[in-house]
Amino acid sequence: MRECGQCGGLWVDKETLQKICDDHEKQEAVMGLGDLKTSQPSENPTISQRMYVPCPVCGTLMNRLNFAGCSGIVIDWCKPHGTWFDFNELPRIVDFIREGGLKKSREREKESIRSEMERMRLQEYSLAAESARLAGSRPAAHWGNEDNNFLDFLSSVWKGLKEEP
């Protein structure tokens, strides 16, 4: 980690940040930097007057993103090299991690993936049903999920409706 004496920001390479996120002892070390949480930088920091800051390693403008997608802490991130934390952001992120924020973020992401998969399954079924309607046949029963009972039921209902006078 490298600290800027003017703004109080911290540069953390990606390996060190991963260790901080994974290791409670490293989190303790960050939280133990009491003067980071209480002291003010020599200049009055403002919430990033710059929209994008350059990576101290490669000079490329870094991406700005909400840490873990839901922390409310916007960091500057260079994928190959590391992360820039404005004054007091790293201790706030450690607090977020300790309060279960990463676990909540992962659960939210899993739920989002499950919802998207369900939406895609329904869309696939709808397209198959429309294709079958246009072709004058019943929909195929291979939608890619392990439990086709519901789809088999719908297929039999469809077949029954077609056979009624």
Backbone as ProteinMPNN parsed JSONL, in Angstrom:
{"seq_chain_A": "MRECGQCGGLWVDKETLQKICDDHEKQEAVMGLGDLKTSQPSENPTISQRMYVPCPVCGTLMNRLNFAGCSGIVIDWCKPHGTWFDFNELPRIVDFIREGGLKKSREREKESIRSEMERMRLQEYSLAAESARLAGSRPAAHWGNEDNNFLDFLSSVWKGLKEEP", "coords_chain_A": {"N_chain_A": [[0.846, -1.178, 0.0], [0.432, 2.242, -0.744], [0.483, 5.558, 0.421], [-0.938, 8.746, -0.233], [0.394, 11.749, 0.701], [-0.778, 14.217, 0.404], [-3.568, 14.091, -0.253], [-4.513, 12.002, 1.247], [-5.289, 9.651, 0.143], [-5.159, 6.129, -0.825], [-3.117, 3.777, -2.526], [-3.569, 0.518, -3.516], [-2.266, -2.533, -4.41], [-3.533, -5.212, -6.526], [-3.199, -7.818, -5.457], [-2.705, -7.367, -2.738], [-5.11, -6.136, -1.996], [-6.859, -8.288, -2.385], [-5.956, -9.988, -0.37], [-6.624, -8.427, 1.854], [-9.401, -8.455, 1.663], [-9.9, -11.165, 2.085], [-8.633, -11.99, 4.464], [-8.885, -11.893, 7.901], [-6.955, -10.972, 9.696], [-5.469, -9.177, 8.173], [-7.468, -7.322, 7.728], [-7.796, -6.39, 10.311], [-5.351, -5.092, 10.565], [-5.671, -2.985, 8.748], [-7.812, -1.652, 9.963], [-6.558, -1.01, 12.262], [-5.015, 1.113, 11.635], [-5.354, 3.727, 12.96], [-4.916, 6.499, 12.668], [-5.536, 6.843, 10.037], [-8.299, 6.73, 9.933], [-9.063, 8.838, 11.515], [-7.456, 11.122, 11.197], [-7.05, 14.041, 9.169], [-6.336, 14.68, 5.742], [-3.559, 16.663, 4.411], [-4.528, 18.507, 2.583], [-7.825, 19.691, 1.977], [-9.919, 17.114, 1.287], [-12.013, 16.529, -1.475], [-14.976, 14.991, -2.644], [-13.882, 13.286, -5.018], [-13.047, 15.344, -7.349], [-12.226, 14.858, -9.84], [-13.406, 12.91, -12.479], [-12.29, 10.538, -13.466], [-9.328, 8.868, -12.53], [-5.819, 8.494, -13.191], [-4.096, 5.344, -13.353], [-1.523, 4.689, -11.043], [0.489, 2.954, -11.819], [0.375, 2.218, -14.627], [-0.65, 4.461, -15.879], [-3.027, 4.572, -17.286], [-6.429, 5.64, -17.517], [-8.464, 4.882, -14.772], [-11.231, 2.666, -14.064], [-14.326, 3.605, -12.582], [-16.127, 2.259, -9.966], [-18.776, 0.814, -8.009], [-17.898, -0.608, -5.088], [-18.089, -4.069, -4.745], [-20.511, -3.929, -5.927], [-22.64, -3.051, -4.385], [-21.944, -1.62, -2.144], [-21.944, 1.111, -1.879], [-19.7, 2.575, -1.93], [-17.656, 4.201, -4.006], [-15.016, 3.286, -5.955], [-11.764, 3.678, -7.533], [-10.511, 1.776, -10.107], [-8.048, -0.264, -11.516], [-7.86, -2.889, -13.498], [-5.592, -4.673, -14.135], [-3.669, -3.799, -12.241], [-4.427, -2.552, -9.673], [-6.152, -0.773, -6.997], [-7.376, 2.468, -6.324], [-8.008, 4.211, -3.431], [-9.91, 6.779, -2.194], [-9.551, 9.216, 0.443], [-10.155, 7.649, 3.51], [-11.756, 5.609, 2.436], [-10.898, 2.885, 2.301], [-10.919, 1.853, 5.047], [-13.713, 2.033, 5.386], [-14.572, 0.167, 3.522], [-13.52, -2.164, 4.619], [-15.092, -2.249, 6.931], [-17.571, -2.685, 5.673], [-17.1, -5.266, 4.601], [-16.698, -6.758, 6.973], [-19.214, -6.566, 8.081], [-20.59, -8.38, 6.648], [-21.021, -7.727, 4.019], [-19.802, -8.604, 1.576], [-20.692, -11.236, 1.413], [-23.46, -10.82, 1.261], [-23.506, -9.473, -1.167], [-22.621, -11.48, -2.924], [-24.725, -13.315, -2.647], [-26.825, -11.776, -3.651], [-25.955, -11.531, -6.296], [-26.031, -14.245, -7.082], [-28.808, -14.689, -6.917], [-29.671, -12.931, -8.868], [-28.584, -14.156, -11.137], [-29.987, -16.597, -11.057], [-32.6, -15.626, -11.476], [-32.323, -14.515, -14.022], [-31.743, -16.833, -15.487], [-34.171, -18.207, -15.19], [-35.886, -16.404, -16.472], [-34.855, -16.617, -19.053], [-35.392, -19.325, -19.582], [-38.204, -19.279, -19.606], [-38.596, -17.549, -21.737], [-37.445, -19.081, -23.767], [-39.236, -21.242, -23.792], [-41.559, -19.897, -24.555], [-40.815, -19.028, -27.12], [-40.452, -21.536, -28.335], [-43.054, -22.532, -28.161], [-44.395, -20.68, -29.764], [-43.112, -21.145, -32.177], [-43.909, -23.781, -32.608], [-46.647, -23.397, -32.83], [-46.766, -21.907, -35.176], [-45.74, -23.784, -36.932], [-47.586, -25.739, -36.738], [-47.414, -27.903, -35.034], [-46.725, -29.727, -31.932], [-44.883, -28.26, -29.159], [-41.375, -28.9, -28.734], [-39.926, -31.064, -26.227], [-37.536, -30.37, -24.872], [-36.082, -28.351, -23.093], [-33.809, -27.877, -21.678], [-33.68, -27.95, -18.873], [-33.485, -29.912, -15.843], [-35.851, -30.805, -14.732], [-38.573, -31.524, -16.302], [-41.246, -31.809, -15.772], [-43.286, -29.852, -15.426], [-43.216, -28.685, -17.931], [-43.865, -30.903, -19.487], [-46.465, -31.289, -18.593], [-47.682, -28.9, -19.519], [-47.358, -29.361, -22.234], [-49.004, -31.62, -22.61], [-51.463, -30.494, -21.984], [-51.661, -28.636, -24.031], [-51.731, -30.397, -26.229], [-54.131, -31.713, -25.642], [-55.94, -29.607, -25.917], [-55.733, -29.11, -28.612], [-56.874, -31.391, -29.677], [-59.541, -31.254, -28.976], [-62.909, -30.705, -30.203]], "CA_chain_A": [[0.0, 0.0, 0.0], [1.124, 3.532, -0.746], [-0.43, 6.633, 0.812], [-0.66, 10.094, -0.726], [0.468, 12.669, 1.824], [-1.573, 15.417, 0.162], [-5.03, 13.888, -0.219], [-4.87, 10.927, 2.165], [-5.708, 8.47, -0.604], [-4.287, 4.952, -0.754], [-3.005, 2.887, -3.669], [-3.417, -0.861, -3.055], [-2.185, -3.428, -5.567], [-4.657, -6.152, -6.516], [-2.931, -8.947, -4.564], [-2.889, -6.902, -1.362], [-6.547, -5.946, -1.768], [-7.47, -9.618, -2.235], [-5.607, -10.453, 0.98], [-7.42, -7.662, 2.82], [-10.781, -8.943, 1.59], [-9.988, -12.558, 2.527], [-7.923, -12.296, 5.702], [-9.313, -11.074, 9.037], [-5.793, -10.309, 10.295], [-5.162, -8.014, 7.329], [-8.52, -6.346, 7.999], [-7.441, -5.79, 11.603], [-4.247, -4.169, 10.334], [-6.227, -1.78, 8.127], [-8.615, -0.955, 10.959], [-5.619, -0.546, 13.282], [-4.411, 2.366, 11.207], [-6.274, 4.691, 13.55], [-4.764, 7.846, 12.137], [-6.197, 6.896, 8.73], [-9.725, 6.962, 10.117], [-9.38, 10.054, 12.252], [-6.731, 12.306, 10.756], [-7.447, 14.641, 7.903], [-5.191, 14.905, 4.868], [-3.068, 18.03, 4.475], [-5.454, 19.32, 1.804], [-9.209, 19.301, 2.213], [-10.343, 16.271, 0.17], [-13.388, 16.636, -1.948], [-15.373, 13.724, -3.245], [-13.316, 13.178, -6.353], [-13.343, 16.379, -8.326], [-11.927, 14.231, -11.124], [-14.261, 11.76, -12.739], [-11.43, 9.369, -13.598], [-7.935, 9.129, -12.173], [-4.923, 7.548, -13.856], [-3.425, 4.308, -12.554], [-0.144, 5.084, -10.756], [1.43, 2.011, -12.409], [0.404, 2.251, -16.095], [-1.091, 5.754, -16.37], [-4.333, 4.471, -17.938], [-7.526, 6.064, -16.651], [-9.079, 3.745, -14.096], [-12.692, 2.591, -14.027], [-14.967, 3.914, -11.297], [-17.188, 1.292, -9.717], [-19.284, 0.636, -6.657], [-17.251, -1.802, -4.551], [-18.977, -5.229, -4.567], [-21.778, -3.673, -6.592], [-23.724, -2.606, -3.5], [-21.413, -1.044, -0.904], [-22.124, 2.553, -1.847], [-18.37, 3.181, -1.919], [-17.169, 4.202, -5.387], [-13.556, 3.215, -5.977], [-11.108, 3.767, -8.834], [-9.977, 0.422, -10.244], [-7.288, -0.677, -12.692], [-7.945, -4.352, -13.427], [-4.317, -5.393, -14.009], [-2.708, -3.326, -11.243], [-4.882, -2.329, -8.313], [-7.274, 0.095, -6.68], [-7.126, 3.719, -5.619], [-9.036, 4.535, -2.452], [-9.876, 8.142, -1.688], [-9.406, 9.298, 1.891], [-11.057, 6.927, 4.407], [-12.58, 4.591, 1.78], [-10.479, 1.521, 2.626], [-11.53, 1.415, 6.315], [-15.155, 1.858, 5.174], [-14.747, -1.098, 2.814], [-13.287, -3.224, 5.603], [-16.329, -2.318, 7.728], [-18.564, -3.326, 4.808], [-16.775, -6.697, 4.542], [-16.922, -7.335, 8.299], [-20.658, -6.608, 8.331], [-21.175, -9.387, 5.767], [-21.364, -7.122, 2.736], [-19.398, -9.434, 0.432], [-21.594, -12.386, 1.372], [-24.731, -10.318, 0.739], [-23.294, -9.162, -2.58], [-22.587, -12.762, -3.651], [-26.093, -13.851, -2.654], [-27.586, -10.94, -4.586], [-25.516, -11.914, -7.642], [-26.584, -15.576, -7.358], [-30.241, -14.527, -7.163], [-29.793, -12.281, -10.172], [-28.297, -15.19, -12.143], [-31.132, -17.516, -11.065], [-33.731, -14.933, -12.101], [-32.045, -14.41, -15.449], [-31.897, -18.178, -16.064], [-35.606, -18.482, -15.249], [-36.422, -15.563, -17.538], [-34.433, -17.193, -20.328], [-36.159, -20.567, -19.775], [-39.563, -18.9, -20.001], [-38.512, -16.998, -23.089], [-37.206, -20.219, -24.661], [-40.502, -21.964, -23.907], [-42.465, -19.068, -25.335], [-40.377, -19.103, -28.511], [-40.726, -22.887, -28.822], [-44.5, -22.643, -28.333], [-44.746, -19.877, -30.94], [-42.597, -21.876, -33.337], [-44.783, -24.945, -32.802], [-47.925, -22.892, -33.312], [-46.597, -21.535, -36.579], [-45.464, -24.996, -37.701], [-48.732, -26.636, -36.609], [-47.073, -29.097, -34.251], [-46.581, -29.42, -30.508], [-43.514, -27.841, -28.831], [-40.413, -29.936, -28.323], [-39.827, -31.159, -24.766], [-36.131, -30.349, -24.443], [-35.751, -26.962, -22.812], [-32.517, -27.777, -21.028], [-33.617, -28.081, -17.417], [-33.589, -31.312, -15.448], [-37.196, -31.15, -14.328], [-39.482, -31.138, -17.376], [-42.613, -32.168, -15.422], [-44.179, -28.744, -15.72], [-43.269, -28.546, -19.391], [-44.629, -32.047, -19.989], [-47.859, -30.992, -18.286], [-48.143, -27.901, -20.486], [-47.41, -30.001, -23.547], [-50.199, -32.468, -22.669], [-52.614, -29.593, -22.043], [-51.658, -28.131, -25.408], [-52.167, -31.5, -27.095], [-55.552, -31.921, -25.348], [-56.695, -28.493, -26.489], [-55.736, -29.262, -30.072], [-57.727, -32.523, -30.044], [-60.953, -30.946, -28.733], [-63.588, -30.19, -31.4]], "C_chain_A": [[0.887, 1.235, 0.0], [0.099, 4.623, -0.451], [0.031, 7.946, 0.205], [-0.702, 11.045, 0.467], [-0.385, 13.914, 1.644], [-3.06, 15.174, 0.333], [-5.465, 12.788, 0.739], [-5.357, 9.672, 1.467], [-4.696, 7.339, -0.483], [-4.305, 4.21, -2.082], [-2.74, 1.494, -3.119], [-3.361, -1.754, -4.288], [-3.216, -4.538, -5.422], [-4.43, -7.346, -5.587], [-3.159, -8.557, -3.103], [-4.36, -6.703, -1.049], [-7.243, -7.289, -1.583], [-7.178, -10.177, -0.85], [-6.433, -9.728, 2.04], [-8.855, -8.178, 2.843], [-10.929, -10.336, 2.2], [-9.515, -12.796, 3.96], [-8.325, -11.335, 6.828], [-8.143, -10.347, 9.696], [-5.403, -9.078, 9.489], [-6.214, -6.924, 7.538], [-8.234, -5.626, 9.312], [-6.333, -4.764, 11.418], [-4.75, -2.871, 9.719], [-7.002, -0.977, 9.159], [-7.719, -0.397, 12.066], [-4.898, 0.727, 12.892], [-5.312, 3.508, 11.659], [-6.156, 6.081, 12.973], [-5.359, 7.967, 10.739], [-7.669, 7.264, 8.896], [-10.014, 8.316, 10.745], [-8.662, 11.282, 11.732], [-7.249, 12.791, 9.42], [-6.199, 14.8, 7.041], [-4.783, 16.38, 4.917], [-3.91, 18.986, 3.645], [-6.858, 18.828, 2.086], [-9.691, 18.431, 1.054], [-11.783, 16.575, -0.217], [-13.724, 15.31, -2.584], [-15.024, 13.811, -4.716], [-13.792, 14.251, -7.331], [-13.083, 15.849, -9.731], [-12.86, 13.047, -11.308], [-13.427, 10.481, -12.806], [-10.011, 9.77, -13.24], [-7.051, 8.108, -12.869], [-4.33, 6.547, -12.866], [-1.995, 4.757, -12.295], [0.893, 4.16, -11.395], [1.534, 2.204, -13.921], [-0.053, 3.581, -16.689], [-2.428, 5.751, -17.094], [-5.413, 4.947, -16.976], [-8.228, 4.84, -16.072], [-10.597, 3.819, -14.194], [-13.175, 2.953, -12.635], [-16.097, 2.91, -11.12], [-17.531, 1.226, -8.252], [-18.701, -0.675, -6.131], [-18.292, -2.87, -4.234], [-20.366, -4.995, -5.157], [-22.873, -3.114, -5.707], [-23.237, -1.909, -2.234], [-21.722, 0.443, -0.763], [-20.797, 3.305, -1.819], [-17.799, 3.061, -3.328], [-15.648, 4.298, -5.363], [-13.057, 3.385, -7.407], [-10.279, 2.494, -8.996], [-9.273, 0.23, -11.573], [-7.187, -2.194, -12.611], [-6.576, -5.031, -13.309], [-3.46, -5.0, -12.808], [-3.238, -3.117, -9.833], [-5.99, -1.298, -8.208], [-6.792, 1.339, -5.945], [-8.315, 3.982, -4.706], [-8.866, 5.983, -2.036], [-9.806, 8.075, -0.174], [-10.53, 8.563, 2.613], [-11.928, 5.86, 3.73], [-12.184, 3.171, 2.169], [-11.008, 1.059, 3.984], [-13.045, 1.208, 6.194], [-15.434, 0.539, 4.457], [-14.516, -2.27, 3.762], [-14.51, -3.364, 6.509], [-17.428, -3.034, 6.947], [-18.343, -4.842, 4.759], [-17.098, -7.366, 5.87], [-18.403, -7.445, 8.648], [-21.369, -7.579, 7.39], [-21.545, -8.871, 4.39], [-20.986, -7.966, 1.534], [-20.313, -10.639, 0.286], [-22.95, -11.965, 0.8], [-24.625, -10.031, -0.752], [-23.292, -10.439, -3.414], [-23.985, -13.371, -3.735], [-26.973, -13.081, -3.635], [-27.232, -11.317, -6.035], [-26.061, -13.294, -8.02], [-28.07, -15.488, -7.684], [-30.49, -13.884, -8.522], [-29.562, -13.295, -11.295], [-29.458, -16.175, -12.222], [-32.338, -16.887, -11.76], [-33.535, -14.829, -13.606], [-32.194, -15.769, -16.143], [-33.379, -18.531, -16.198], [-36.263, -17.671, -16.362], [-36.074, -16.144, -18.914], [-35.172, -18.499, -20.624], [-37.572, -20.258, -20.243], [-39.587, -18.334, -21.418], [-38.296, -18.121, -24.109], [-38.491, -21.012, -24.863], [-41.479, -21.191, -24.784], [-42.104, -19.115, -26.819], [-40.663, -20.479, -29.114], [-42.222, -23.064, -29.067], [-44.952, -21.862, -29.567], [-44.281, -20.568, -32.214], [-43.485, -23.069, -33.651], [-46.139, -24.502, -33.334], [-47.844, -22.556, -34.797], [-46.375, -22.758, -37.472], [-46.628, -25.981, -37.635], [-48.424, -27.924, -35.878], [-46.952, -28.71, -32.79], [-45.131, -29.062, -30.205], [-42.648, -29.024, -28.424], [-40.255, -29.898, -26.81], [-38.376, -31.2, -24.313], [-35.67, -28.915, -24.209], [-34.5, -26.824, -21.968], [-32.524, -27.81, -19.513], [-33.879, -29.54, -17.044], [-35.023, -31.722, -15.126], [-38.186, -30.645, -15.365], [-40.935, -31.45, -17.036], [-43.603, -31.068, -15.778], [-44.322, -28.567, -17.229], [-44.042, -29.695, -20.028], [-46.12, -31.833, -19.763], [-48.414, -29.987, -19.301], [-48.279, -28.5, -21.884], [-48.659, -30.871, -23.675], [-51.467, -31.628, -22.704], [-52.756, -29.052, -23.464], [-52.208, -29.18, -26.374], [-53.664, -31.742, -26.902], [-56.416, -30.823, -25.95], [-56.776, -28.621, -28.006], [-56.7, -30.36, -30.512], [-59.196, -32.255, -29.815], [-61.597, -30.36, -29.987], [-63.782, -28.695, -31.385]], "O_chain_A": [[1.936, 1.276, 0.643], [-1.005, 4.62, -0.996], [1.227, 8.229, 0.135], [-1.715, 11.135, 1.161], [-0.689, 14.6, 2.62], [-3.746, 15.959, 0.989], [-6.655, 12.649, 1.019], [-5.793, 8.726, 2.124], [-3.546, 7.546, -0.097], [-5.359, 4.032, -2.692], [-1.802, 1.297, -2.346], [-4.275, -1.747, -5.112], [-3.72, -4.782, -4.326], [-5.385, -7.838, -4.985], [-3.735, -9.322, -2.329], [-4.818, -7.058, 0.038], [-8.116, -7.423, -0.726], [-8.053, -10.773, -0.223], [-6.887, -10.339, 3.008], [-9.454, -8.321, 3.909], [-11.972, -10.652, 2.772], [-9.976, -13.739, 4.602], [-8.131, -10.124, 6.723], [-8.308, -9.235, 10.199], [-5.044, -8.049, 10.061], [-5.888, -5.737, 7.526], [-8.405, -4.412, 9.417], [-6.359, -3.697, 12.031], [-4.319, -1.785, 10.108], [-6.867, 0.245, 9.226], [-8.08, 0.574, 12.73], [-4.241, 1.352, 13.724], [-5.952, 4.17, 10.842], [-7.158, 6.776, 12.802], [-5.658, 9.075, 10.293], [-8.22, 8.019, 8.096], [-11.087, 8.882, 10.535], [-9.201, 12.386, 11.813], [-7.819, 12.026, 8.643], [-5.112, 15.032, 7.57], [-5.536, 17.233, 5.388], [-3.996, 20.169, 3.976], [-7.051, 17.654, 2.405], [-9.86, 18.936, -0.055], [-12.638, 16.839, 0.628], [-12.83, 14.584, -3.018], [-15.777, 14.34, -5.533], [-14.79, 14.088, -8.033], [-13.661, 16.342, -10.701], [-13.072, 12.27, -10.378], [-13.824, 9.453, -12.257], [-9.546, 10.855, -13.589], [-7.48, 6.98, -13.114], [-4.096, 6.866, -11.7], [-1.309, 5.169, -13.23], [2.059, 4.537, -11.506], [2.636, 2.338, -14.454], [0.135, 3.813, -17.883], [-2.92, 6.811, -17.48], [-5.336, 4.697, -15.773], [-8.542, 3.889, -16.788], [-11.171, 4.891, -14.382], [-12.521, 2.651, -11.637], [-16.925, 2.73, -12.013], [-16.72, 1.529, -7.378], [-18.986, -1.74, -6.679], [-19.267, -2.602, -3.532], [-21.288, -5.773, -4.914], [-23.933, -2.737, -6.207], [-24.036, -1.633, -1.339], [-21.755, 0.971, 0.348], [-20.775, 4.529, -1.699], [-17.494, 1.962, -3.791], [-15.072, 5.247, -4.831], [-13.818, 3.255, -8.366], [-9.454, 2.166, -8.144], [-9.831, 0.524, -12.63], [-6.496, -2.722, -11.74], [-6.411, -5.897, -12.45], [-2.605, -5.78, -12.389], [-2.556, -3.476, -8.874], [-6.673, -0.988, -9.184], [-5.927, 1.276, -5.071], [-9.468, 3.978, -5.139], [-7.795, 6.376, -1.574], [-9.981, 7.011, 0.421], [-11.708, 8.817, 2.364], [-12.769, 5.258, 4.399], [-13.061, 2.326, 2.35], [-11.517, -0.059, 4.067], [-13.6, 0.31, 6.828], [-16.423, -0.131, 4.753], [-15.243, -3.262, 3.71], [-14.92, -4.482, 6.823], [-18.131, -3.885, 7.491], [-19.299, -5.611, 4.864], [-17.711, -8.434, 5.889], [-18.799, -8.317, 9.421], [-22.599, -7.606, 7.335], [-22.306, -9.517, 3.67], [-21.748, -8.049, 0.571], [-20.67, -11.023, -0.828], [-23.52, -12.662, -0.039], [-25.551, -10.316, -1.511], [-23.892, -10.481, -4.488], [-24.378, -13.884, -4.782], [-27.77, -13.673, -4.361], [-28.113, -11.408, -6.89], [-26.504, -13.494, -9.151], [-28.542, -16.135, -8.62], [-31.42, -14.261, -9.234], [-30.279, -13.283, -12.296], [-29.876, -16.553, -13.317], [-33.019, -17.547, -12.545], [-34.474, -15.032, -14.376], [-32.711, -15.845, -17.258], [-33.792, -19.093, -17.212], [-37.097, -18.188, -17.106], [-36.906, -16.155, -19.821], [-35.54, -18.76, -21.769], [-38.08, -20.896, -21.164], [-40.499, -18.617, -22.195], [-38.893, -18.11, -25.185], [-38.802, -21.413, -25.985], [-42.14, -21.765, -25.649], [-42.983, -19.229, -27.673], [-41.069, -20.577, -30.272], [-42.622, -23.671, -30.06], [-45.796, -22.335, -30.328], [-44.992, -20.568, -33.219], [-43.782, -23.341, -34.814], [-46.714, -25.164, -34.198], [-48.743, -22.883, -35.571], [-46.778, -22.762, -38.635], [-46.659, -26.952, -38.39], [-49.101, -28.932, -36.08], [-47.058, -27.536, -32.434], [-44.23, -29.509, -30.915], [-43.123, -30.005, -27.852], [-40.423, -28.853, -26.182], [-38.028, -32.0, -23.444], [-34.955, -28.34, -25.03], [-34.167, -25.706, -21.574], [-31.458, -27.707, -18.905], [-34.428, -30.305, -17.838], [-35.361, -32.9, -15.245], [-38.597, -29.485, -15.326], [-41.791, -31.37, -17.917], [-44.647, -31.339, -16.372], [-45.418, -28.328, -17.736], [-44.783, -29.495, -20.989], [-46.94, -32.153, -20.624], [-49.484, -30.198, -19.872], [-49.21, -28.175, -22.621], [-49.307, -30.871, -24.721], [-52.437, -31.991, -23.37], [-53.854, -29.022, -24.019], [-53.044, -28.879, -27.226], [-54.388, -31.953, -27.875], [-57.512, -31.094, -26.441], [-57.792, -28.271, -28.606], [-57.28, -30.277, -31.594], [-60.037, -32.945, -30.39], [-60.959, -29.627, -30.742], [-64.339, -28.135, -32.329]]}, "name": "protein", "num_of_chains": 1, "seq": "MRECGQCGGLWVDKETLQKICDDHEKQEAVMGLGDLKTSQPSENPTISQRMYVPCPVCGTLMNRLNFAGCSGIVIDWCKPHGTWFDFNELPRIVDFIREGGLKKSREREKESIRSEMERMRLQEYSLAAESARLAGSRPAAHWGNEDNNFLDFLSSVWKGLKEEP"}
